[in-house]
Each structure stands twice: as structure tokens, then as C-alpha cells.
Amino acid sequence: MSVTEPMPAAVAAPVLAGARIGVITFPGTLDDRDASRAVRLAGAEAVSLWHADESLQDVDAVVLPGGFSYGDYLRAGAISRFAPAMAAVVDAANGGMPVLGICNGFQVLTEAHLLPGSMVKNDHLHFVCREQSLVVENARTAWTNEFRRGQQITIPLKNQDGQFVADERTLDELEGEGRVVFRYDGWNPNGSRRDIAGITNDRGNVVGLMPHPEHAVEAGFGPASAEGPRAGVDGLTFFTSVLSSLVHA
């Protein structure tokens, strides 16, 4: 069977098993093991990377997971941006490697100028943790190509510095270029401009979002869905999407 043909989920993982996805751990990272598990459930090899590493160990893609890197001192993601591993990530991303920043990872991507805008305190100044409905606005990125544009998904959200801000010109550019990837649906939990929950770069290989797809990858441990309590697995599609993009690349 050609890998370009539709394949049953049961055989997708072995075909893509050669992919290696790095997950970077910074001091204060919380969700690196969850992200690694999501990578494995999607059918790839999870490669643990340390913030002080200068090499990405020949991985095919990188995930910057959530947490409070370096304690969020100065501001969220500000110190992590200067970690040796991030120099390698910036070079790789500029060369086209898929990079996903989740929550604190999204904050790091903005600090590294791989994505525009900035993340500041939630407008209500409280930590928020909830199952969040999102609308998929861009299903053409390396991390979203197995979604449908306009699809509604549910992903857990937990943050205190989750308000995405940017000047009006930048926001207009993101909108006009189709680089808004996700919007909050039903309720904006942190005051993000224009309900933006996630964005991409102009090439579509770098994606950042505040909700946590790695917490919605396994039935019985995810958010509620039409299939029942804790049955939601919408987050797994992020990781199968990047495998599809690697195959087609």
C-alpha cells in the first residue's frame, strides 16, 4: 500500500514508525512526559532533549511542552529563549522543520521571534484550568493537516499567562494571511485578542497554541466528548498530522 493512499489507523503507526520527534525539557517543564507519550501513541519515536543540548539529535520535528520554564522569571519563556537547545530549534525551524509550542512552549516561540505577538497575564489575573472548545481556522499546517477547517475540537487548557496580544497591524496580517490556526469557541478564557488560541508562521511548519493537545490523546484520560466522559482524543490529531506532513515531505 502506498503511504499516499488512505490507510486504516491500525497500520498507520508501523508505516510511520521511523519518525523521531524531539521533546525539550527546560527546568520547570511539566508536560514533557505527556508530550512524549502523545508522540508514541501517534506512532513515532519520542526523543528526550535537554535545554542545555546544542544538538537536536537528528530529530524530524520538535515539541516545546508546557510548564513554567525557569520558573517564568522575568516573564514566561523569556529565559528559555536563550537556552542552547533553542538556538538549534530556531535554525531548524527556519530551515522548515516542524516545531510545536504548547502553552509555555508557545510563549517561548514568541520570545524567540519564531512567532509574532506576546503572551501576558490572563485578563482576569487568575490561573484557569478547563476543557476548552476550539475552532480550527487553518488545516494546512504541519500540525493540523488532518483536521478540517471549521472543525470544533475540545482540548484541555491550563494557564495564567495565556493572553495573546499583538498590535493591530500584526493581528490584521495574521488574519489576512490565514495564520490564525485556532480560536476559542464559546468563551475566551484569557482575553486573547480576537479570540486567538493558536497561530502559525508564514511557512506553516511552526505552530503555537495555549491549550494542551497532549492531554487529549487517549480515551479514558481526555476531556468529555460525544463518545462519553474523558473520551476525547482530539489532541492526537496534532501528532498524526505532523507524521503525515513528514511522509509527504
C-alpha positions in Angstrom: 0.0 0.0 0.0 1.4 3.4 -0.9 1.8 5.8 2.0 0.0 8.4 0.0 -3.2 6.3 0.0 -5.7 6.4 2.9 -4.6 3.8 5.5 -6.5 2.2 8.3 -5.5 3.6 11.7 -4.3 0.2 12.8 -1.5 0.1 10.2 -0.6 3.8 10.2 1.8 3.7 13.1 4.1 1.0 11.7 4.4 2.8 8.4 5.5 6.0 10.2 7.4 4.4 13.0 10.7 5.8 11.7 9.9 9.4 12.5 11.8 10.8 15.5 10.2 13.7 17.4 12.2 15.6 20.0 10.6 16.9 23.2 12.7 19.5 25.0 12.8 19.7 28.8 13.6 23.0 30.5 14.0 23.5 34.3 10.3 23.9 35.3 8.8 22.0 32.4 5.8 19.9 33.5 4.3 18.2 30.4 7.3 16.8 28.7 6.4 13.2 29.5 2.8 13.7 28.4 4.1 15.1 25.1 6.4 12.2 24.7 3.5 9.8 25.3 1.4 11.6 22.7 4.3 11.2 20.2 4.5 7.4 20.9 0.7 7.0 20.7 0.8 8.6 17.3 3.3 6.1 16.1 6.7 7.9 16.3 9.7 7.7 18.5 9.9 10.3 21.2 13.4 11.7 21.7 14.1 13.4 25.0 16.1 16.6 24.6 17.6 18.7 27.4 17.6 22.5 27.4 21.4 22.6 27.5 21.8 20.4 24.5 23.4 22.1 21.5 22.2 19.3 19.1 18.7 18.2 18.3 20.0 14.6 17.7 18.8 14.5 14.1 15.1 14.5 15.0 12.4 15.2 12.4 10.3 17.6 14.4 10.4 19.3 17.8 7.8 19.8 20.6 8.3 22.6 23.2 6.0 21.4 26.0 4.1 23.2 28.7 5.1 24.2 32.2 6.9 27.1 33.9 10.3 27.1 32.3 12.9 28.7 34.6 10.0 29.5 36.9 8.7 32.0 34.4 11.1 34.5 35.9 11.2 37.9 34.1 8.3 36.7 32.0 7.0 33.4 30.6 9.5 32.0 28.2 12.0 34.9 28.4 14.9 32.9 29.8 14.3 29.7 27.8 14.6 31.6 24.6 18.4 31.8 25.3 18.9 28.1 26.1 21.4 26.3 23.9 18.7 24.0 22.5 16.7 27.0 21.3 19.5 28.2 19.0 19.3 24.8 17.3 15.4 25.0 17.2 15.5 28.4 15.6 17.9 27.2 12.9 15.9 24.1 12.3 12.6 25.9 12.2 13.9 28.5 9.7 15.0 25.5 7.6 11.5 24.1 7.6 11.5 21.6 10.5 8.0 21.2 12.1 8.0 22.8 15.6 5.1 22.8 18.0 4.9 25.1 21.1 2.3 24.2 23.7 1.4 26.7 26.3 4.8 27.7 27.8 6.2 26.4 24.6 4.1 28.9 22.7 5.4 31.6 25.0 9.0 30.5 24.2 8.3 30.6 20.4 7.1 34.3 20.7 10.2 35.2 22.8 12.4 33.5 20.2 10.6 35.5 17.4 9.6 32.3 15.6 6.0 33.5 16.0 4.8 37.1 16.4 3.0 38.7 19.3 3.4 38.1 23.0 1.8 36.3 25.9 0.8 38.2 29.0 -1.3 37.6 32.2 -4.9 36.4 31.7 -7.2 39.4 31.7 -8.9 38.2 34.9 -5.4 37.7 36.6 -6.3 34.1 37.7 -5.0 30.7 36.7 -7.5 28.9 34.5 -7.9 25.1 34.0 -10.8 23.8 31.9 -11.9 21.8 28.9 -11.8 24.3 26.1 -13.7 24.3 22.8 -11.7 25.5 19.8 -12.5 26.1 16.2 -9.9 25.0 13.6 -9.1 28.0 11.4 -6.2 26.6 9.4 -5.9 22.9 8.5 -2.9 23.3 6.2 -0.1 23.5 8.7 2.4 20.7 9.5 0.5 20.1 12.8 -3.1 20.5 11.7 -3.4 18.9 8.2 -5.6 16.0 9.4 -8.2 18.4 10.9 -10.9 20.2 8.8 -11.2 23.9 8.6 -14.2 24.9 10.8 -14.0 21.7 12.8 -14.8 22.1 16.5 -12.5 20.3 18.9 -12.1 20.1 22.7 -8.6 20.4 24.3 -7.7 20.9 28.0 -6.5 24.4 28.8 -4.4 25.5 31.9 -2.5 28.7 32.1 -2.0 32.0 33.9 -0.1 33.9 31.2 -2.3 32.9 28.3 -3.5 36.2 26.9 -2.2 36.6 23.3 -1.5 40.2 22.4 -0.2 41.9 19.4 -0.6 45.3 17.7 -3.5 45.8 15.2 -1.2 45.6 12.2 0.2 42.3 13.3 -3.3 40.9 14.0 -4.5 42.1 10.6 -1.5 40.3 9.0 -2.2 37.1 10.8 -5.9 37.2 9.8 -5.2 38.2 6.2 -2.5 35.6 5.7 -4.6 32.8 7.2 -2.1 32.3 10.0 -4.7 32.1 12.8 -4.8 28.4 13.4 -7.3 28.1 16.3 -9.8 30.4 18.0 -11.5 30.0 21.4 -15.1 28.9 20.9 -17.9 29.8 23.3 -15.8 31.7 25.8 -12.4 33.4 25.6 -10.7 32.2 28.8 -7.9 34.7 29.0 -8.7 37.8 26.9 -6.6 36.9 23.9 -7.0 39.4 21.1 -9.6 38.3 18.5 -10.2 35.0 20.4 -6.9 33.7 19.1 -5.8 30.4 20.7 -3.0 29.5 18.3 -1.1 30.8 15.3 1.5 29.7 12.7 4.4 31.2 10.8 4.1 32.0 7.2 5.6 28.7 6.1 3.2 26.6 8.3 5.8 24.5 9.9 5.8 26.3 13.3 2.6 26.3 15.4 2.0 27.6 18.9 -1.2 27.3 20.9 -2.1 27.7 24.6 -4.4 24.6 25.1 -2.7 21.2 25.7 -3.3 18.6 22.9 -1.1 16.1 24.7 -3.8 15.8 27.4 -6.3 14.6 24.8 -4.7 11.7 23.1 -6.0 8.6 24.9 -9.6 7.5 25.6 -10.3 7.4 29.3 -7.9 10.2 30.1 -9.0 13.1 27.9 -11.8 15.7 28.0 -15.5 14.8 27.7 -16.7 14.1 24.1 -19.8 12.9 22.3 -18.5 9.4 23.0 -18.6 9.9 26.7 -16.7 11.3 29.8 -13.0 11.5 29.3 -13.3 10.0 25.8 -12.0 13.0 23.9 -8.8 12.4 21.8 -8.8 15.5 19.5 -5.3 16.2 20.6 -3.9 13.1 19.0 -4.6 14.6 15.5 -1.8 17.2 16.1 0.8 14.4 16.3 -0.6 12.2 13.5 -0.8 15.4 11.3 2.9 16.0 11.7 3.7 12.4 10.8 1.6 12.8 7.7 3.5 16.0 6.8 6.8 14.3 7.2 5.7 11.4 5.0 4.6 13.7 2.2 7.7 15.9 2.6 
